Amino acid sequence: MTIGFGVTFITGSHEIGEAGRRCGRLFREDISIESGVWIAARAFIGPGVTVGEGSVVAAGAVVMRSMPANSLIGGVPAKVIRELA
């Protein structure tokens, strides 16, 4: 695994609450980065995400859901841009 400059891993967040208090229940979920992954500079990886083996996360991507192996991942929110050989 290779991690670029300024990458952020956040394992906790809040649910959206009712109108009187939008910041709801706090939760925590592990992040899993599989082997051979390259996470480029300033990417953000959110709670509960798994980045599949051999994938590349583009600079500045905001990854809030799990991504498959051997994928180029990028965008806000992140999506699979293409499969890698």
PDB file of N, CA, C and O in Angstrom:
ATOM      1  N   MET A   1       0.850  -1.168   0.000  1.00  0.00           N
ATOM      2  CA  MET A   1       0.000   0.000   0.000  1.00  0.00           C
ATOM      3  C   MET A   1       0.897   1.232   0.000  1.00  0.00           C
ATOM      4  O   MET A   1       1.919   1.284   0.685  1.00  0.00           O
ATOM      5  N   THR A   2       0.480   2.228  -0.795  1.00  0.00           N
ATOM      6  CA  THR A   2       1.179   3.506  -0.838  1.00  0.00           C
ATOM      7  C   THR A   2       0.171   4.604  -0.530  1.00  0.00           C
ATOM      8  O   THR A   2      -0.909   4.652  -1.119  1.00  0.00           O
ATOM      9  N   ILE A   3       0.533   5.484   0.399  1.00  0.00           N
ATOM     10  CA  ILE A   3      -0.373   6.555   0.809  1.00  0.00           C
ATOM     11  C   ILE A   3       0.310   7.892   0.542  1.00  0.00           C
ATOM     12  O   ILE A   3       1.407   8.147   1.040  1.00  0.00           O
ATOM     13  N   GLY A   4      -0.343   8.741  -0.246  1.00  0.00           N
ATOM     14  CA  GLY A   4       0.192  10.043  -0.606  1.00  0.00           C
ATOM     15  C   GLY A   4       0.062  11.066   0.514  1.00  0.00           C
ATOM     16  O   GLY A   4      -0.498  10.791   1.574  1.00  0.00           O
ATOM     17  N   PHE A   5       0.584  12.223   0.254  1.00  0.00           N
ATOM     18  CA  PHE A   5       0.602  13.341   1.199  1.00  0.00           C
ATOM     19  C   PHE A   5      -0.822  13.795   1.534  1.00  0.00           C
ATOM     20  O   PHE A   5      -1.656  13.953   0.642  1.00  0.00           O
ATOM     21  N   GLY A   6      -1.086  13.999   2.809  1.00  0.00           N
ATOM     22  CA  GLY A   6      -2.335  14.614   3.249  1.00  0.00           C
ATOM     23  C   GLY A   6      -3.587  13.764   3.111  1.00  0.00           C
ATOM     24  O   GLY A   6      -4.694  14.304   3.105  1.00  0.00           O
ATOM     25  N   VAL A   7      -3.443  12.455   3.000  1.00  0.00           N
ATOM     26  CA  VAL A   7      -4.621  11.575   2.934  1.00  0.00           C
ATOM     27  C   VAL A   7      -5.294  11.544   4.307  1.00  0.00           C
ATOM     28  O   VAL A   7      -4.616  11.513   5.335  1.00  0.00           O
ATOM     29  N   THR A   8      -6.628  11.553   4.320  1.00  0.00           N
ATOM     30  CA  THR A   8      -7.390  11.553   5.562  1.00  0.00           C
ATOM     31  C   THR A   8      -8.219  10.277   5.669  1.00  0.00           C
ATOM     32  O   THR A   8      -8.945   9.918   4.742  1.00  0.00           O
ATOM     33  N   PHE A   9      -8.105   9.599   6.801  1.00  0.00           N
ATOM     34  CA  PHE A   9      -8.924   8.429   7.112  1.00  0.00           C
ATOM     35  C   PHE A   9      -9.826   8.808   8.286  1.00  0.00           C
ATOM     36  O   PHE A   9      -9.325   9.153   9.356  1.00  0.00           O
ATOM     37  N   ILE A  10     -11.143   8.749   8.105  1.00  0.00           N
ATOM     38  CA  ILE A  10     -12.095   9.084   9.159  1.00  0.00           C
ATOM     39  C   ILE A  10     -12.942   7.845   9.440  1.00  0.00           C
ATOM     40  O   ILE A  10     -13.663   7.372   8.561  1.00  0.00           O
ATOM     41  N   THR A  11     -12.857   7.322  10.657  1.00  0.00           N
ATOM     42  CA  THR A  11     -13.591   6.095  10.999  1.00  0.00           C
ATOM     43  C   THR A  11     -14.905   6.351  11.716  1.00  0.00           C
ATOM     44  O   THR A  11     -15.645   5.406  11.992  1.00  0.00           O
ATOM     45  N   GLY A  12     -15.212   7.601  12.023  1.00  0.00           N
ATOM     46  CA  GLY A  12     -16.449   7.904  12.740  1.00  0.00           C
ATOM     47  C   GLY A  12     -17.220   9.025  12.086  1.00  0.00           C
ATOM     48  O   GLY A  12     -16.656   9.853  11.371  1.00  0.00           O
ATOM     49  N   SER A  13     -18.515   9.043  12.337  1.00  0.00           N
ATOM     50  CA  SER A  13     -19.378  10.103  11.834  1.00  0.00           C
ATOM     51  C   SER A  13     -20.662  10.113  12.660  1.00  0.00           C
ATOM     52  O   SER A  13     -20.754   9.437  13.684  1.00  0.00           O
ATOM     53  N   HIS A  14     -21.642  10.877  12.213  1.00  0.00           N
ATOM     54  CA  HIS A  14     -22.937  10.954  12.878  1.00  0.00           C
ATOM     55  C   HIS A  14     -24.044  10.649  11.880  1.00  0.00           C
ATOM     56  O   HIS A  14     -23.937  10.973  10.697  1.00  0.00           O
ATOM     57  N   GLU A  15     -25.101  10.025  12.368  1.00  0.00           N
ATOM     58  CA  GLU A  15     -26.302   9.888  11.561  1.00  0.00           C
ATOM     59  C   GLU A  15     -26.971  11.259  11.477  1.00  0.00           C
ATOM     60  O   GLU A  15     -26.698  12.135  12.298  1.00  0.00           O
ATOM     61  N   ILE A  16     -27.844  11.445  10.491  1.00  0.00           N
ATOM     62  CA  ILE A  16     -28.625  12.679  10.422  1.00  0.00           C
ATOM     63  C   ILE A  16     -29.825  12.508  11.347  1.00  0.00           C
ATOM     64  O   ILE A  16     -30.612  11.574  11.194  1.00  0.00           O
ATOM     65  N   GLY A  17     -29.952  13.413  12.298  1.00  0.00           N
ATOM     66  CA  GLY A  17     -31.006  13.330  13.302  1.00  0.00           C
ATOM     67  C   GLY A  17     -32.284  14.028  12.878  1.00  0.00           C
ATOM     68  O   GLY A  17     -32.428  14.472  11.739  1.00  0.00           O
ATOM     69  N   GLU A  18     -33.198  14.112  13.815  1.00  0.00           N
ATOM     70  CA  GLU A  18     -34.482  14.773  13.572  1.00  0.00           C
ATOM     71  C   GLU A  18     -34.302  16.277  13.483  1.00  0.00           C
ATOM     72  O   GLU A  18     -33.217  16.793  13.752  1.00  0.00           O
ATOM     73  N   ALA A  19     -35.361  16.984  13.105  1.00  0.00           N
ATOM     74  CA  ALA A  19     -35.289  18.417  12.846  1.00  0.00           C
ATOM     75  C   ALA A  19     -34.742  19.222  14.024  1.00  0.00           C
ATOM     76  O   ALA A  19     -34.019  20.196  13.810  1.00  0.00           O
ATOM     77  N   GLY A  20     -35.063  18.845  15.247  1.00  0.00           N
ATOM     78  CA  GLY A  20     -34.605  19.579  16.418  1.00  0.00           C
ATOM     79  C   GLY A  20     -33.127  19.421  16.710  1.00  0.00           C
ATOM     80  O   GLY A  20     -32.545  20.236  17.426  1.00  0.00           O
ATOM     81  N   ARG A  21     -32.511  18.381  16.164  1.00  0.00           N
ATOM     82  CA  ARG A  21     -31.088  18.132  16.366  1.00  0.00           C
ATOM     83  C   ARG A  21     -30.580  17.265  15.218  1.00  0.00           C
ATOM     84  O   ARG A  21     -30.670  16.038  15.271  1.00  0.00           O
ATOM     85  N   ARG A  22     -30.050  17.902  14.190  1.00  0.00           N
ATOM     86  CA  ARG A  22     -29.613  17.186  12.984  1.00  0.00           C
ATOM     87  C   ARG A  22     -28.392  16.301  13.223  1.00  0.00           C
ATOM     88  O   ARG A  22     -28.207  15.306  12.521  1.00  0.00           O
ATOM     89  N   CYS A  23     -27.565  16.644  14.192  1.00  0.00           N
ATOM     90  CA  CYS A  23     -26.393  15.824  14.498  1.00  0.00           C
ATOM     91  C   CYS A  23     -26.844  14.670  15.376  1.00  0.00           C
ATOM     92  O   CYS A  23     -26.962  14.805  16.594  1.00  0.00           O
ATOM     93  N   GLY A  24     -27.092  13.541  14.741  1.00  0.00           N
ATOM     94  CA  GLY A  24     -27.642  12.383  15.445  1.00  0.00           C
ATOM     95  C   GLY A  24     -26.593  11.499  16.085  1.00  0.00           C
ATOM     96  O   GLY A  24     -25.505  11.949  16.441  1.00  0.00           O
ATOM     97  N   ARG A  25     -26.942  10.236  16.222  1.00  0.00           N
ATOM     98  CA  ARG A  25     -26.115   9.238  16.901  1.00  0.00           C
ATOM     99  C   ARG A  25     -24.745   9.104  16.248  1.00  0.00           C
ATOM    100  O   ARG A  25     -24.631   9.025  15.025  1.00  0.00           O
ATOM    101  N   LEU A  26     -23.706   9.081  17.084  1.00  0.00           N
ATOM    102  CA  LEU A  26     -22.336   8.857  16.632  1.00  0.00           C
ATOM    103  C   LEU A  26     -22.155   7.380  16.310  1.00  0.00           C
ATOM    104  O   LEU A  26     -22.655   6.518  17.033  1.00  0.00           O
ATOM    105  N   PHE A  27     -21.437   7.084  15.218  1.00  0.00           N
ATOM    106  CA  PHE A  27     -21.093   5.695  14.910  1.00  0.00           C
ATOM    107  C   PHE A  27     -19.641   5.616  14.461  1.00  0.00           C
ATOM    108  O   PHE A  27     -19.047   6.610  14.044  1.00  0.00           O
ATOM    109  N   ARG A  28     -19.088   4.423  14.556  1.00  0.00           N
ATOM    110  CA  ARG A  28     -17.710   4.160  14.162  1.00  0.00           C
ATOM    111  C   ARG A  28     -17.676   2.892  13.340  1.00  0.00           C
ATOM    112  O   ARG A  28     -18.283   1.888  13.714  1.00  0.00           O
ATOM    113  N   GLU A  29     -16.960   2.930  12.208  1.00  0.00           N
ATOM    114  CA  GLU A  29     -16.806   1.752  11.354  1.00  0.00           C
ATOM    115  C   GLU A  29     -15.366   1.689  10.861  1.00  0.00           C
ATOM    116  O   GLU A  29     -14.786   2.708  10.486  1.00  0.00           O
ATOM    117  N   ASP A  30     -14.794   0.492  10.862  1.00  0.00           N
ATOM    118  CA  ASP A  30     -13.421   0.302  10.412  1.00  0.00           C
ATOM    119  C   ASP A  30     -13.275   0.576   8.916  1.00  0.00           C
ATOM    120  O   ASP A  30     -14.229   0.446   8.149  1.00  0.00           O
ATOM    121  N   ILE A  31     -12.068   0.954   8.524  1.00  0.00           N
ATOM    122  CA  ILE A  31     -11.680   1.132   7.125  1.00  0.00           C
ATOM    123  C   ILE A  31     -10.726  -0.003   6.782  1.00  0.00           C
ATOM    124  O   ILE A  31      -9.874  -0.366   7.593  1.00  0.00           O
ATOM    125  N   SER A  32     -10.865  -0.568   5.579  1.00  0.00           N
ATOM    126  CA  SER A  32      -9.983  -1.637   5.130  1.00  0.00           C
ATOM    127  C   SER A  32      -9.353  -1.259   3.791  1.00  0.00           C
ATOM    128  O   SER A  32     -10.052  -1.004   2.810  1.00  0.00           O
ATOM    129  N   ILE A  33      -8.027  -1.229   3.770  1.00  0.00           N
ATOM    130  CA  ILE A  33      -7.286  -0.958   2.545  1.00  0.00           C
ATOM    131  C   ILE A  33      -6.550  -2.248   2.191  1.00  0.00           C
ATOM    132  O   ILE A  33      -5.653  -2.674   2.919  1.00  0.00           O
ATOM    133  N   GLU A  34      -6.930  -2.869   1.072  1.00  0.00           N
ATOM    134  CA  GLU A  34      -6.348  -4.157   0.702  1.00  0.00           C
ATOM    135  C   GLU A  34      -4.973  -3.971   0.049  1.00  0.00           C
ATOM    136  O   GLU A  34      -4.556  -2.843  -0.211  1.00  0.00           O
ATOM    137  N   SER A  35      -4.283  -5.060  -0.210  1.00  0.00           N
ATOM    138  CA  SER A  35      -2.894  -5.001  -0.685  1.00  0.00           C
ATOM    139  C   SER A  35      -2.789  -4.369  -2.074  1.00  0.00           C
ATOM    140  O   SER A  35      -3.690  -4.485  -2.904  1.00  0.00           O
ATOM    141  N   GLY A  36      -1.663  -3.699  -2.293  1.00  0.00           N
ATOM    142  CA  GLY A  36      -1.353  -3.124  -3.590  1.00  0.00           C
ATOM    143  C   GLY A  36      -2.067  -1.833  -3.921  1.00  0.00           C
ATOM    144  O   GLY A  36      -1.957  -1.354  -5.050  1.00  0.00           O
ATOM    145  N   VAL A  37      -2.796  -1.250  -2.983  1.00  0.00           N
ATOM    146  CA  VAL A  37      -3.558  -0.025  -3.237  1.00  0.00           C
ATOM    147  C   VAL A  37      -2.639   1.194  -3.181  1.00  0.00           C
ATOM    148  O   VAL A  37      -1.734   1.268  -2.350  1.00  0.00           O
ATOM    149  N   TRP A  38      -2.886   2.144  -4.077  1.00  0.00           N
ATOM    150  CA  TRP A  38      -2.207   3.439  -4.057  1.00  0.00           C
ATOM    151  C   TRP A  38      -3.275   4.500  -3.815  1.00  0.00           C
ATOM    152  O   TRP A  38      -4.211   4.630  -4.604  1.00  0.00           O
ATOM    153  N   ILE A  39      -3.139   5.259  -2.730  1.00  0.00           N
ATOM    154  CA  ILE A  39      -4.049   6.353  -2.414  1.00  0.00           C
ATOM    155  C   ILE A  39      -3.271   7.643  -2.614  1.00  0.00           C
ATOM    156  O   ILE A  39      -2.329   7.929  -1.874  1.00  0.00           O
ATOM    157  N   ALA A  40      -3.666   8.427  -3.621  1.00  0.00           N
ATOM    158  CA  ALA A  40      -2.938   9.640  -3.989  1.00  0.00           C
ATOM    159  C   ALA A  40      -3.246  10.788  -3.017  1.00  0.00           C
ATOM    160  O   ALA A  40      -4.133  10.679  -2.170  1.00  0.00           O
ATOM    161  N   ALA A  41      -2.511  11.867  -3.154  1.00  0.00           N
ATOM    162  CA  ALA A  41      -2.534  13.005  -2.240  1.00  0.00           C
ATOM    163  C   ALA A  41      -3.934  13.551  -1.979  1.00  0.00           C
ATOM    164  O   ALA A  41      -4.763  13.670  -2.881  1.00  0.00           O
ATOM    165  N   ARG A  42      -4.161  13.876  -0.716  1.00  0.00           N
ATOM    166  CA  ARG A  42      -5.363  14.565  -0.236  1.00  0.00           C
ATOM    167  C   ARG A  42      -6.674  13.830  -0.491  1.00  0.00           C
ATOM    168  O   ARG A  42      -7.737  14.451  -0.493  1.00  0.00           O
ATOM    169  N   ALA A  43      -6.617  12.529  -0.704  1.00  0.00           N
ATOM    170  CA  ALA A  43      -7.853  11.749  -0.786  1.00  0.00           C
ATOM    171  C   ALA A  43      -8.454  11.633   0.614  1.00  0.00           C
ATOM    172  O   ALA A  43      -7.753  11.747   1.620  1.00  0.00           O
ATOM    173  N   PHE A  44      -9.752  11.407   0.654  1.00  0.00           N
ATOM    174  CA  PHE A  44     -10.492  11.258   1.908  1.00  0.00           C
ATOM    175  C   PHE A  44     -11.171   9.897   1.872  1.00  0.00           C
ATOM    176  O   PHE A  44     -11.893   9.588   0.924  1.00  0.00           O
ATOM    177  N   ILE A  45     -10.943   9.074   2.906  1.00  0.00           N
ATOM    178  CA  ILE A  45     -11.546   7.749   3.002  1.00  0.00           C
ATOM    179  C   ILE A  45     -12.448   7.742   4.230  1.00  0.00           C
ATOM    180  O   ILE A  45     -11.980   7.966   5.346  1.00  0.00           O
ATOM    181  N   GLY A  46     -13.739   7.486   4.030  1.00  0.00           N
ATOM    182  CA  GLY A  46     -14.725   7.566   5.099  1.00  0.00           C
ATOM    183  C   GLY A  46     -14.962   6.256   5.827  1.00  0.00           C
ATOM    184  O   GLY A  46     -14.406   5.223   5.457  1.00  0.00           O
ATOM    185  N   PRO A  47     -15.797   6.301   6.874  1.00  0.00           N
ATOM    186  CA  PRO A  47     -16.053   5.145   7.717  1.00  0.00           C
ATOM    187  C   PRO A  47     -16.693   3.983   6.963  1.00  0.00           C
ATOM    188  O   PRO A  47     -17.578   4.169   6.128  1.00  0.00           O
ATOM    189  N   GLY A  48     -16.218   2.774   7.282  1.00  0.00           N
ATOM    190  CA  GLY A  48     -16.799   1.556   6.723  1.00  0.00           C
ATOM    191  C   GLY A  48     -16.352   1.214   5.323  1.00  0.00           C
ATOM    192  O   GLY A  48     -16.834   0.237   4.749  1.00  0.00           O
ATOM    193  N   VAL A  49     -15.442   1.990   4.752  1.00  0.00           N
ATOM    194  CA  VAL A  49     -15.009   1.792   3.366  1.00  0.00           C
ATOM    195  C   VAL A  49     -13.955   0.692   3.279  1.00  0.00           C
ATOM    196  O   VAL A  49     -13.068   0.588   4.126  1.00  0.00           O
ATOM    197  N   THR A  50     -14.075  -0.127   2.232  1.00  0.00           N
ATOM    198  CA  THR A  50     -13.022  -1.053   1.837  1.00  0.00           C
ATOM    199  C   THR A  50     -12.578  -0.653   0.439  1.00  0.00           C
ATOM    200  O   THR A  50     -13.402  -0.506  -0.463  1.00  0.00           O
ATOM    201  N   VAL A  51     -11.267  -0.475   0.262  1.00  0.00           N
ATOM    202  CA  VAL A  51     -10.710  -0.214  -1.062  1.00  0.00           C
ATOM    203  C   VAL A  51     -10.078  -1.520  -1.518  1.00  0.00           C
ATOM    204  O   VAL A  51      -9.146  -2.028  -0.894  1.00  0.00           O
ATOM    205  N   GLY A  52     -10.607  -2.060  -2.628  1.00  0.00           N
ATOM    206  CA  GLY A  52     -10.203  -3.373  -3.114  1.00  0.00           C
ATOM    207  C   GLY A  52      -8.772  -3.433  -3.605  1.00  0.00           C
ATOM    208  O   GLY A  52      -8.196  -2.430  -4.026  1.00  0.00           O
ATOM    209  N   GLU A  53      -8.215  -4.621  -3.542  1.00  0.00           N
ATOM    210  CA  GLU A  53      -6.832  -4.918  -3.908  1.00  0.00           C
ATOM    211  C   GLU A  53      -6.469  -4.342  -5.276  1.00  0.00           C
ATOM    212  O   GLU A  53      -7.247  -4.431  -6.226  1.00  0.00           O
ATOM    213  N   GLY A  54      -5.273  -3.749  -5.360  1.00  0.00           N
ATOM    214  CA  GLY A  54      -4.730  -3.278  -6.624  1.00  0.00           C
ATOM    215  C   GLY A  54      -5.386  -2.032  -7.186  1.00  0.00           C
ATOM    216  O   GLY A  54      -5.168  -1.704  -8.352  1.00  0.00           O
ATOM    217  N   SER A  55      -6.175  -1.332  -6.400  1.00  0.00           N
ATOM    218  CA  SER A  55      -6.860  -0.139  -6.885  1.00  0.00           C
ATOM    219  C   SER A  55      -6.005   1.112  -6.704  1.00  0.00           C
ATOM    220  O   SER A  55      -5.049   1.125  -5.928  1.00  0.00           O
ATOM    221  N   VAL A  56      -6.373   2.168  -7.442  1.00  0.00           N
ATOM    222  CA  VAL A  56      -5.743   3.474  -7.325  1.00  0.00           C
ATOM    223  C   VAL A  56      -6.845   4.474  -6.995  1.00  0.00           C
ATOM    224  O   VAL A  56      -7.850   4.563  -7.701  1.00  0.00           O
ATOM    225  N   VAL A  57      -6.644   5.230  -5.906  1.00  0.00           N
ATOM    226  CA  VAL A  57      -7.569   6.288  -5.521  1.00  0.00           C
ATOM    227  C   VAL A  57      -6.934   7.601  -5.953  1.00  0.00           C
ATOM    228  O   VAL A  57      -5.849   7.948  -5.486  1.00  0.00           O
ATOM    229  N   ALA A  58      -7.605   8.338  -6.847  1.00  0.00           N
ATOM    230  CA  ALA A  58      -7.070   9.580  -7.401  1.00  0.00           C
ATOM    231  C   ALA A  58      -6.940  10.662  -6.333  1.00  0.00           C
ATOM    232  O   ALA A  58      -7.629  10.633  -5.313  1.00  0.00           O
ATOM    233  N   ALA A  59      -6.053  11.604  -6.581  1.00  0.00           N
ATOM    234  CA  ALA A  59      -5.849  12.738  -5.680  1.00  0.00           C
ATOM    235  C   ALA A  59      -7.159  13.483  -5.471  1.00  0.00           C
ATOM    236  O   ALA A  59      -7.889  13.761  -6.423  1.00  0.00           O
ATOM    237  N   GLY A  60      -7.446  13.802  -4.217  1.00  0.00           N
ATOM    238  CA  GLY A  60      -8.626  14.584  -3.874  1.00  0.00           C
ATOM    239  C   GLY A  60      -9.945  13.834  -3.884  1.00  0.00           C
ATOM    240  O   GLY A  60     -10.991  14.437  -3.647  1.00  0.00           O
ATOM    241  N   ALA A  61      -9.925  12.541  -4.151  1.00  0.00           N
ATOM    242  CA  ALA A  61     -11.170  11.760  -4.173  1.00  0.00           C
ATOM    243  C   ALA A  61     -11.779  11.690  -2.777  1.00  0.00           C
ATOM    244  O   ALA A  61     -11.062  11.674  -1.776  1.00  0.00           O
ATOM    245  N   VAL A  62     -13.108  11.648  -2.718  1.00  0.00           N
ATOM    246  CA  VAL A  62     -13.835  11.494  -1.459  1.00  0.00           C
ATOM    247  C   VAL A  62     -14.559  10.151  -1.526  1.00  0.00           C
ATOM    248  O   VAL A  62     -15.614  10.031  -2.148  1.00  0.00           O
ATOM    249  N   VAL A  63     -13.978   9.150  -0.880  1.00  0.00           N
ATOM    250  CA  VAL A  63     -14.475   7.775  -0.969  1.00  0.00           C
ATOM    251  C   VAL A  63     -15.351   7.483   0.246  1.00  0.00           C
ATOM    252  O   VAL A  63     -14.853   7.352   1.364  1.00  0.00           O
ATOM    253  N   MET A  64     -16.661   7.383   0.016  1.00  0.00           N
ATOM    254  CA  MET A  64     -17.622   7.184   1.099  1.00  0.00           C
ATOM    255  C   MET A  64     -18.342   5.844   1.007  1.00  0.00           C
ATOM    256  O   MET A  64     -19.218   5.557   1.823  1.00  0.00           O
ATOM    257  N   ARG A  65     -17.985   5.019   0.021  1.00  0.00           N
ATOM    258  CA  ARG A  65     -18.532   3.662  -0.071  1.00  0.00           C
ATOM    259  C   ARG A  65     -17.438   2.748  -0.580  1.00  0.00           C
ATOM    260  O   ARG A  65     -16.473   3.203  -1.194  1.00  0.00           O
ATOM    261  N   SER A  66     -17.587   1.466  -0.328  1.00  0.00           N
ATOM    262  CA  SER A  66     -16.553   0.503  -0.710  1.00  0.00           C
ATOM    263  C   SER A  66     -16.399   0.419  -2.223  1.00  0.00           C
ATOM    264  O   SER A  66     -17.355   0.602  -2.977  1.00  0.00           O
ATOM    265  N   MET A  67     -15.166   0.136  -2.645  1.00  0.00           N
ATOM    266  CA  MET A  67     -14.819   0.091  -4.060  1.00  0.00           C
ATOM    267  C   MET A  67     -14.193  -1.256  -4.397  1.00  0.00           C
ATOM    268  O   MET A  67     -13.493  -1.845  -3.573  1.00  0.00           O
ATOM    269  N   PRO A  68     -14.449  -1.748  -5.629  1.00  0.00           N
ATOM    270  CA  PRO A  68     -13.949  -3.066  -6.017  1.00  0.00           C
ATOM    271  C   PRO A  68     -12.448  -3.075  -6.295  1.00  0.00           C
ATOM    272  O   PRO A  68     -11.814  -2.027  -6.420  1.00  0.00           O
ATOM    273  N   ALA A  69     -11.904  -4.275  -6.386  1.00  0.00           N
ATOM    274  CA  ALA A  69     -10.489  -4.465  -6.681  1.00  0.00           C
ATOM    275  C   ALA A  69     -10.170  -3.986  -8.099  1.00  0.00           C
ATOM    276  O   ALA A  69     -11.035  -3.937  -8.973  1.00  0.00           O
ATOM    277  N   ASN A  70      -8.898  -3.636  -8.293  1.00  0.00           N
ATOM    278  CA  ASN A  70      -8.362  -3.288  -9.607  1.00  0.00           C
ATOM    279  C   ASN A  70      -9.165  -2.213 -10.319  1.00  0.00           C
ATOM    280  O   ASN A  70      -9.534  -2.358 -11.485  1.00  0.00           O
ATOM    281  N   SER A  71      -9.429  -1.127  -9.593  1.00  0.00           N
ATOM    282  CA  SER A  71     -10.211  -0.020 -10.132  1.00  0.00           C
ATOM    283  C   SER A  71      -9.454   1.291  -9.989  1.00  0.00           C
ATOM    284  O   SER A  71      -8.698   1.481  -9.037  1.00  0.00           O
ATOM    285  N   LEU A  72      -9.665   2.203 -10.951  1.00  0.00           N
ATOM    286  CA  LEU A  72      -9.235   3.577 -10.813  1.00  0.00           C
ATOM    287  C   LEU A  72     -10.433   4.321 -10.250  1.00  0.00           C
ATOM    288  O   LEU A  72     -11.502   4.346 -10.860  1.00  0.00           O
ATOM    289  N   ILE A  73     -10.250   4.930  -9.078  1.00  0.00           N
ATOM    290  CA  ILE A  73     -11.335   5.528  -8.307  1.00  0.00           C
ATOM    291  C   ILE A  73     -11.070   7.024  -8.190  1.00  0.00           C
ATOM    292  O   ILE A  73      -9.960   7.427  -7.843  1.00  0.00           O
ATOM    293  N   GLY A  74     -12.073   7.851  -8.475  1.00  0.00           N
ATOM    294  CA  GLY A  74     -11.873   9.284  -8.349  1.00  0.00           C
ATOM    295  C   GLY A  74     -13.184  10.042  -8.316  1.00  0.00           C
ATOM    296  O   GLY A  74     -14.239   9.500  -8.645  1.00  0.00           O
ATOM    297  N   GLY A  75     -13.106  11.303  -7.915  1.00  0.00           N
ATOM    298  CA  GLY A  75     -14.264  12.179  -7.914  1.00  0.00           C
ATOM    299  C   GLY A  75     -14.789  12.491  -6.532  1.00  0.00           C
ATOM    300  O   GLY A  75     -14.323  11.965  -5.522  1.00  0.00           O
ATOM    301  N   VAL A  76     -15.792  13.383  -6.527  1.00  0.00           N
ATOM    302  CA  VAL A  76     -16.443  13.810  -5.287  1.00  0.00           C
ATOM    303  C   VAL A  76     -17.945  13.783  -5.527  1.00  0.00           C
ATOM    304  O   VAL A  76     -18.470  14.705  -6.151  1.00  0.00           O
ATOM    305  N   PRO A  77     -18.650  12.772  -5.061  1.00  0.00           N
ATOM    306  CA  PRO A  77     -18.144  11.598  -4.363  1.00  0.00           C
ATOM    307  C   PRO A  77     -17.439  10.650  -5.347  1.00  0.00           C
ATOM    308  O   PRO A  77     -17.686  10.689  -6.553  1.00  0.00           O
ATOM    309  N   ALA A  78     -16.575   9.817  -4.813  1.00  0.00           N
ATOM    310  CA  ALA A  78     -15.783   8.923  -5.656  1.00  0.00           C
ATOM    311  C   ALA A  78     -16.637   7.860  -6.317  1.00  0.00           C
ATOM    312  O   ALA A  78     -17.633   7.393  -5.765  1.00  0.00           O
ATOM    313  N   LYS A  79     -16.211   7.491  -7.528  1.00  0.00           N
ATOM    314  CA  LYS A  79     -16.835   6.400  -8.266  1.00  0.00           C
ATOM    315  C   LYS A  79     -15.731   5.686  -9.028  1.00  0.00           C
ATOM    316  O   LYS A  79     -14.613   6.191  -9.131  1.00  0.00           O
ATOM    317  N   VAL A  80     -16.045   4.513  -9.559  1.00  0.00           N
ATOM    318  CA  VAL A  80     -15.082   3.792 -10.377  1.00  0.00           C
ATOM    319  C   VAL A  80     -15.019   4.485 -11.739  1.00  0.00           C
ATOM    320  O   VAL A  80     -16.029   4.608 -12.432  1.00  0.00           O
ATOM    321  N   ILE A  81     -13.834   4.928 -12.107  1.00  0.00           N
ATOM    322  CA  ILE A  81     -13.629   5.581 -13.395  1.00  0.00           C
ATOM    323  C   ILE A  81     -13.396   4.541 -14.480  1.00  0.00           C
ATOM    324  O   ILE A  81     -13.929   4.637 -15.585  1.00  0.00           O
ATOM    325  N   ARG A  82     -12.585   3.543 -14.138  1.00  0.00           N
ATOM    326  CA  ARG A  82     -12.372   2.412 -15.062  1.00  0.00           C
ATOM    327  C   ARG A  82     -11.721   1.265 -14.331  1.00  0.00           C
ATOM    328  O   ARG A  82     -11.155   1.432 -13.251  1.00  0.00           O
ATOM    329  N   GLU A  83     -11.811   0.092 -14.938  1.00  0.00           N
ATOM    330  CA  GLU A  83     -11.139  -1.091 -14.392  1.00  0.00           C
ATOM    331  C   GLU A  83      -9.682  -1.058 -14.840  1.00  0.00           C
ATOM    332  O   GLU A  83      -9.363  -0.589 -15.932  1.00  0.00           O
ATOM    333  N   LEU A  84      -8.805  -1.564 -13.974  1.00  0.00           N
ATOM    334  CA  LEU A  84      -7.379  -1.640 -14.291  1.00  0.00           C
ATOM    335  C   LEU A  84      -7.010  -3.078 -14.617  1.00  0.00           C
ATOM    336  O   LEU A  84      -7.573  -4.017 -14.055  1.00  0.00           O
ATOM    337  N   ALA A  85      -6.073  -3.238 -15.517  1.00  0.00           N
ATOM    338  CA  ALA A  85      -5.624  -4.580 -15.931  1.00  0.00           C
ATOM    339  C   ALA A  85      -4.795  -5.224 -14.837  1.00  0.00           C
ATOM    340  O   ALA A  85      -4.329  -6.352 -14.998  1.00  0.00           O
TER     341      ALA A  85
END
